[in-house]
């Protein structure tokens, strides 16, 4: 396609090329939010290391130093 050319020159100018799309949603998140929501998806970014049980190996320490493991809340 050449610069300035139309994607479908066979159709009239202004023709709706995507008539079934009603809405476009743009989701913007900072890195921390991306990792929290999407970090476990396969083949997406670094993700989290998983143990043999399929749960993430990462844990947050409680004030007493013990780990707040996944699923323990």
Buried (B, 14 or more C-beta within 10 A) or exposed (E): EEEEEEEEEEEEEEEEEEEEEEEEEEEEEEEEEBBEEEBBEEEEEEBEEEEEEEBBEEEEEEEEEEEEEBEEE
